[in-house]
Amino acid sequence: MIKNKKIFEKFERNLIKNTQLNYRQNRKIFEGMYKQAMRLKVLPRKNKLEGIEVKIKIAKVINSVR
């Protein structure tokens, strides 16, 4: 349980700033999560438009990163 939110947020910002991105490792993690979702039958969704608002927000965030 997080007791001091400000300290945690500072830690999180520093971690993000000092961590180098590794495309291959991130891709491997993503693929593992996707396979797990398929095994749990969470994906693919029955209603393709379900959650479209969230997808649009995520796309905006991803496209805003350089």
C-alpha positions in Angstrom: 0.0 0.0 0.0 1.3 3.4 -0.9 1.4 5.7 2.1 3.1 8.8 0.6 1.8 9.4 -2.9 4.2 12.3 -3.6 7.3 10.2 -2.8 6.0 7.4 -4.9 5.3 9.8 -7.9 8.8 11.2 -7.5 10.3 7.7 -7.5 8.2 6.8 -10.6 9.3 9.9 -12.5 13.0 9.2 -11.8 12.6 5.6 -12.8 11.0 6.5 -16.1 13.6 9.2 -16.8 16.6 7.0 -16.0 15.3 3.8 -17.7 16.4 3.2 -21.3 13.8 1.7 -23.6 14.5 -1.7 -25.1 12.2 -2.4 -28.1 12.9 -6.1 -28.3 12.2 -6.7 -24.6 9.1 -4.5 -24.6 7.8 -6.4 -27.7 8.4 -9.7 -26.0 6.5 -8.5 -22.9 3.6 -7.3 -25.1 3.4 -10.5 -27.0 3.4 -12.5 -23.8 0.5 -10.4 -22.4 -1.4 -10.7 -25.7 -1.0 -14.5 -25.7 -2.2 -14.7 -22.1 -5.2 -12.6 -23.0 -6.0 -15.0 -25.8 -5.7 -18.0 -23.5 -8.1 -16.3 -21.0 -10.4 -15.5 -23.9 -10.4 -11.8 -23.1 -9.3 -11.1 -26.7 -10.7 -10.9 -29.4 -13.7 -9.0 -28.2 -17.1 -10.1 -29.4 -18.2 -6.5 -29.9 -15.5 -4.8 -31.9 -16.6 -1.3 -31.0 -16.6 -2.1 -27.2 -14.1 0.2 -25.6 -13.4 2.3 -28.7 -13.2 5.4 -26.5 -10.3 4.0 -24.6 -8.6 2.9 -27.8 -8.8 6.4 -29.2 -7.4 7.9 -26.0 -4.5 5.4 -26.0 -3.8 6.1 -29.7 -3.6 9.8 -29.0 -1.2 9.3 -26.2 1.0 6.9 -28.2 1.0 9.3 -31.2 2.0 12.2 -29.0 5.3 10.5 -28.0 8.2 11.3 -30.1 
